[in-house]
Amino acid sequence: MERHMDFGMDAYWLWIIIIPFVANFSGGIFYGNLASLGGWILAVIFMWSPVKNMVARLRSKYG
């Protein structure tokens, strides 16, 4: 009886072993972009709000 010891990676093991890392990586890209975009939007809103001028006036008055 002849046996072939071919230890290739079939599609099942590719799915089980590799896909979680790919999903984690792409999820990190997605949520990282979402968080940085949210921070950028908040920074722009704060930059255009009158709160910035109020902080500057408080610093000059008490600072």
C-alpha positions as CSV (number, residue, x, y, z in Angstrom):
1,M,0.0,0.0,0.0
2,E,1.4,3.3,-1.1
3,R,1.0,6.5,0.9
4,H,1.6,10.0,-0.3
5,M,2.5,12.4,2.6
6,D,1.4,15.6,1.0
7,F,0.9,18.1,3.7
8,G,-0.6,20.9,1.7
9,M,-2.9,23.6,3.0
10,D,-6.4,23.0,1.6
11,A,-9.2,25.5,1.6
12,Y,-10.5,24.4,5.0
13,W,-7.3,25.1,6.9
14,L,-6.8,28.3,4.9
15,W,-10.2,29.4,6.1
16,I,-9.8,28.3,9.7
17,I,-6.2,29.6,10.2
18,I,-5.7,32.6,7.9
19,I,-9.1,34.3,7.7
20,P,-9.3,35.4,11.4
21,F,-6.1,37.3,11.0
22,V,-7.3,39.0,7.8
23,A,-10.6,39.9,9.5
24,N,-8.8,41.3,12.5
25,F,-6.5,43.4,10.3
26,S,-9.2,44.7,8.1
27,G,-11.4,45.4,11.2
28,G,-8.6,47.4,12.7
29,I,-8.2,49.4,9.5
30,F,-12.0,50.1,9.5
31,Y,-12.4,51.1,13.1
32,G,-9.1,53.0,13.2
33,N,-10.2,55.1,10.2
34,L,-13.6,55.6,11.9
35,A,-12.1,56.7,15.2
36,S,-9.6,59.1,13.5
37,L,-12.3,60.5,11.3
38,G,-14.5,61.1,14.4
39,G,-11.6,62.8,16.2
40,W,-10.9,65.0,13.1
41,I,-14.6,66.0,12.9
42,L,-14.7,66.9,16.6
43,A,-11.5,68.9,16.2
44,V,-12.9,70.9,13.2
45,I,-16.2,71.5,15.1
46,F,-14.2,72.7,18.1
47,M,-12.0,74.9,15.9
48,W,-15.0,76.7,14.5
49,S,-17.0,77.0,17.7
50,P,-16.9,80.0,20.1
51,V,-15.5,77.8,22.8
52,K,-12.0,78.3,21.5
53,N,-12.4,82.1,21.9
54,M,-13.8,81.6,25.4
55,V,-10.8,79.5,26.5
56,A,-8.5,82.2,25.1
57,R,-10.3,84.9,27.0
58,L,-10.2,82.9,30.2
59,R,-6.5,82.3,29.8
60,S,-5.8,86.0,29.2
61,K,-8.0,87.0,32.2
62,Y,-6.8,84.4,34.7
63,G,-3.6,83.2,33.1
